[in-house]
Amino acid sequence: MPSDPRVRAVFFDLDDTLCDTIGTREARARRAFGCLCMMQSGLDAEVLVKRALEPLAEPRSAVGVRGVLEELGLLDEAAGTAALEAVRYYNEPLCLFDGVKETLEELGSVYQLGVITNWDSEDEQRRKLRHLGLHSSFPYLSVSASAGYEKPDPRIFAHAMSLAGVEPGEAVFVGDRLDVDIAGAKAAGMRAVWFNHWGGSVDGASPGPDAVIESFSELPKVLKALAGR
């Protein structure tokens, strides 16, 4: 822990930390493949949805819509592009995890708040935050598409901290992935809180978090502890 443990800023991952993106996989797949089957004959949307939801070796990962389109050889075809566009701004199924809104309101009176997210479009992430009612909660938004770096590259964390005008010892990052979120934040000199809402375990392959929470309501107390208060 840094010699001066003061916390001035708290940054968050967006997808599957603030909102349940993985939980929308089936709804997004149905929308995408419904569109695809209207343009491409001989395909069964239900079969494609089932394939998209099949898990991969990485925890909580799946083949996904893009993976299925690639398997079909349609990723770069007009029908495949249309299927992806059908879910590009499809945020209706997204919802916040329990306690996120209330916790952010509490933290916003004490800390500077920001988001650090890997995504190929800043506009899409801003739309997502607006849909979730969080657009005014975060003065600082760092999206990999605009920053030029992706988590776990420590430079995207440094970029976010520069926007907020804080040093690594004054910042905490909250995320759901050990390999991308926690490892990246630690490499940037920040303290890191693992939001382990999915029952994972520390694998030893990534740097360990400074604290672990299973619900957002635990975060204010954890931040006070990290700050020595």
C-alpha positions as CSV (number, residue, x, y, z in Angstrom):
1,M,0.0,0.0,0.0
2,P,1.3,3.5,-0.8
3,S,2.8,5.5,2.1
4,D,0.0,8.1,1.6
5,P,-3.2,6.0,1.3
6,R,-5.5,8.9,0.5
7,V,-8.1,8.1,-2.2
8,R,-9.3,10.9,-4.4
9,A,-10.6,9.1,-7.4
10,V,-12.4,5.8,-8.1
11,F,-12.6,4.4,-11.6
12,F,-14.8,1.5,-12.8
13,D,-15.0,-1.0,-15.5
14,L,-18.3,-0.7,-17.3
15,D,-19.5,-4.0,-18.8
16,D,-20.2,-6.7,-16.2
17,T,-19.0,-4.4,-13.4
18,L,-21.6,-1.6,-13.5
19,C,-24.1,-3.5,-15.7
20,D,-24.9,-7.1,-16.5
21,T,-23.7,-7.4,-20.1
22,I,-23.1,-11.1,-20.1
23,G,-26.7,-11.6,-19.0
24,T,-27.9,-10.0,-22.3
25,R,-26.1,-12.5,-24.6
26,E,-29.2,-14.5,-25.4
27,A,-31.4,-11.5,-26.1
28,R,-28.6,-10.0,-28.3
29,A,-28.1,-13.2,-30.2
30,R,-31.8,-13.6,-30.9
31,R,-32.0,-10.1,-32.3
32,A,-28.9,-10.5,-34.4
33,F,-29.8,-13.9,-35.9
34,G,-33.4,-12.9,-36.4
35,C,-32.1,-10.2,-38.7
36,L,-29.6,-12.6,-40.3
37,C,-32.2,-15.2,-41.1
38,M,-34.4,-12.6,-42.8
39,M,-31.5,-11.9,-45.2
40,Q,-29.9,-15.3,-45.5
41,S,-32.0,-18.4,-46.4
42,G,-31.3,-21.9,-45.1
43,L,-30.3,-20.9,-41.5
44,D,-32.1,-21.7,-38.3
45,A,-32.0,-18.9,-35.8
46,E,-32.5,-21.2,-32.8
47,V,-29.5,-23.3,-33.8
48,L,-27.4,-20.2,-34.2
49,V,-28.4,-18.8,-30.8
50,K,-27.6,-22.1,-29.1
51,R,-24.1,-22.1,-30.8
52,A,-23.5,-18.4,-29.8
53,L,-24.1,-19.3,-26.2
54,E,-21.8,-22.2,-26.1
55,P,-19.0,-21.6,-23.5
56,L,-15.3,-21.3,-24.3
57,A,-12.4,-22.2,-22.1
58,E,-12.0,-18.7,-20.7
59,P,-14.3,-18.1,-17.7
60,R,-17.7,-16.6,-18.6
61,S,-16.8,-16.4,-22.3
62,A,-18.8,-17.8,-25.2
63,V,-18.7,-18.2,-28.9
64,G,-20.9,-15.1,-29.4
65,V,-22.6,-13.6,-32.3
66,R,-19.4,-12.5,-34.0
67,G,-17.9,-16.0,-33.5
68,V,-20.9,-17.6,-35.2
69,L,-20.8,-15.2,-38.1
70,E,-17.1,-16.0,-38.6
71,E,-17.8,-19.7,-38.5
72,L,-20.5,-19.2,-41.2
73,G,-18.1,-17.1,-43.3
74,L,-20.5,-14.2,-43.1
75,L,-18.6,-11.8,-40.8
76,D,-17.5,-9.5,-43.7
77,E,-20.6,-10.1,-45.8
78,A,-23.6,-7.7,-46.0
79,A,-25.8,-10.1,-44.0
80,G,-23.3,-10.5,-41.3
81,T,-22.7,-6.7,-41.1
82,A,-26.5,-6.2,-40.8
83,A,-26.7,-8.7,-38.0
84,L,-24.0,-7.0,-36.0
85,E,-25.6,-3.6,-36.6
86,A,-28.9,-4.9,-35.3
87,V,-27.4,-5.2,-31.9
88,R,-24.8,-2.4,-32.0
89,Y,-27.1,0.0,-30.1
90,Y,-29.3,-2.6,-28.6
91,N,-29.1,-1.6,-24.9
92,E,-32.7,-2.3,-23.9
93,P,-31.8,-5.6,-22.1
94,L,-29.0,-4.0,-20.1
95,C,-29.6,-3.4,-16.4
96,L,-27.4,-2.2,-13.5
97,F,-26.3,-4.6,-10.8
98,D,-28.1,-4.2,-7.5
99,G,-26.9,-1.2,-5.5
100,V,-24.9,0.4,-8.2
101,K,-27.0,3.6,-8.6
102,E,-27.2,4.2,-4.8
103,T,-23.5,3.5,-4.2
104,L,-22.4,5.8,-7.0
105,E,-24.6,8.6,-5.6
106,E,-22.9,8.1,-2.2
107,L,-19.4,7.9,-3.6
108,G,-19.9,10.9,-5.9
109,S,-20.0,13.2,-2.9
110,V,-16.6,12.0,-1.7
111,Y,-14.6,11.0,-4.7
112,Q,-14.0,11.9,-8.3
113,L,-15.5,9.1,-10.4
114,G,-14.6,7.7,-13.8
115,V,-14.9,4.8,-16.2
116,I,-12.2,2.9,-18.0
117,T,-13.6,0.5,-20.6
118,N,-12.4,-1.6,-23.5
119,W,-14.7,-1.0,-26.5
120,D,-14.3,-0.2,-30.2
121,S,-16.6,2.9,-30.0
122,E,-16.7,5.7,-27.5
123,D,-20.1,6.7,-28.8
124,E,-21.5,3.3,-28.0
125,Q,-20.3,3.4,-24.4
126,R,-21.7,6.9,-23.9
127,R,-25.0,5.7,-25.2
128,K,-24.9,2.7,-22.8
129,L,-24.2,5.0,-19.9
130,R,-27.1,7.2,-20.9
131,H,-29.4,4.2,-21.2
132,L,-28.3,3.1,-17.7
133,G,-28.9,6.6,-16.3
134,L,-25.2,7.0,-15.4
135,H,-24.1,9.6,-17.9
136,S,-23.9,12.3,-15.3
137,S,-22.2,10.1,-12.7
138,F,-18.9,10.0,-14.4
139,P,-17.0,13.2,-15.4
140,Y,-14.1,11.0,-16.7
141,L,-14.5,8.4,-19.4
142,S,-11.6,6.5,-21.0
143,V,-12.6,4.2,-23.8
144,S,-9.9,2.1,-25.5
145,A,-11.0,3.2,-29.0
146,S,-10.2,6.8,-28.2
147,A,-7.4,6.4,-25.7
148,G,-5.4,4.2,-28.0
149,Y,-4.7,1.5,-25.4
150,E,-6.7,-1.4,-24.1
151,K,-6.8,-2.8,-20.6
152,P,-4.6,-4.4,-19.2
153,D,-2.2,-1.9,-20.8
154,P,-1.3,0.4,-17.9
155,R,-1.3,3.4,-20.2
156,I,-5.1,3.5,-20.5
157,F,-5.3,3.7,-16.7
158,A,-2.6,6.5,-16.7
159,H,-4.7,8.3,-19.4
160,A,-7.8,8.2,-17.1
161,M,-5.8,9.4,-14.1
162,S,-4.4,12.3,-16.1
163,L,-8.0,13.4,-17.0
164,A,-8.9,13.4,-13.3
165,G,-5.6,15.0,-12.3
166,V,-4.7,12.3,-9.7
167,E,-1.7,10.2,-9.0
168,P,-1.7,6.4,-9.0
169,G,-1.5,6.3,-5.2
170,E,-4.7,8.4,-5.0
171,A,-6.8,6.2,-7.3
172,V,-8.7,2.9,-7.0
173,F,-10.0,0.8,-9.8
174,V,-13.1,-1.5,-9.5
175,G,-13.5,-4.3,-12.0
176,D,-14.8,-7.8,-12.5
177,R,-11.8,-9.4,-14.3
178,L,-8.6,-10.4,-12.6
179,D,-6.5,-10.6,-15.8
180,V,-7.7,-7.4,-17.5
181,D,-9.0,-5.1,-14.7
182,I,-7.1,-6.0,-11.6
183,A,-3.8,-6.8,-13.3
184,G,-3.9,-3.6,-15.4
185,A,-4.7,-1.3,-12.5
186,K,-2.0,-2.8,-10.4
187,A,0.5,-2.4,-13.2
188,A,-0.4,1.3,-13.4
189,G,0.3,1.7,-9.6
190,M,-3.4,1.9,-8.6
191,R,-5.1,0.0,-5.9
192,A,-7.7,-2.5,-7.2
193,V,-11.0,-3.9,-5.9
194,W,-12.3,-7.1,-7.5
195,F,-16.0,-7.1,-7.9
196,N,-16.5,-10.9,-7.7
197,H,-20.2,-11.1,-8.3
198,W,-19.9,-14.3,-10.2
199,G,-18.2,-16.6,-7.7
200,G,-14.8,-16.7,-9.2
201,S,-11.5,-17.5,-7.3
202,V,-8.1,-15.9,-7.4
203,D,-6.1,-18.0,-9.8
204,G,-2.6,-16.9,-8.9
205,A,-1.8,-16.1,-12.6
206,S,-2.7,-12.4,-12.1
207,P,-1.8,-9.9,-9.4
208,G,-4.1,-10.2,-6.4
209,P,-6.6,-7.4,-5.7
210,D,-6.3,-5.1,-2.7
211,A,-9.9,-5.9,-1.7
212,V,-12.8,-8.1,-2.9
213,I,-16.5,-7.3,-2.9
214,E,-19.4,-9.4,-3.8
215,S,-22.0,-6.6,-3.9
216,F,-21.7,-2.9,-4.6
217,S,-23.1,-2.0,-1.2
218,E,-19.7,-3.2,0.3
219,L,-17.7,-0.7,-1.7
220,P,-17.9,2.5,0.4
221,K,-16.6,0.7,3.5
222,V,-13.8,-0.9,1.5
223,L,-12.7,2.4,0.1
224,K,-12.6,3.9,3.6
225,A,-10.4,1.0,4.7
226,L,-8.0,1.4,1.7
227,A,-7.7,5.1,2.6
228,G,-7.0,4.3,6.2
229,R,-10.2,6.0,7.5
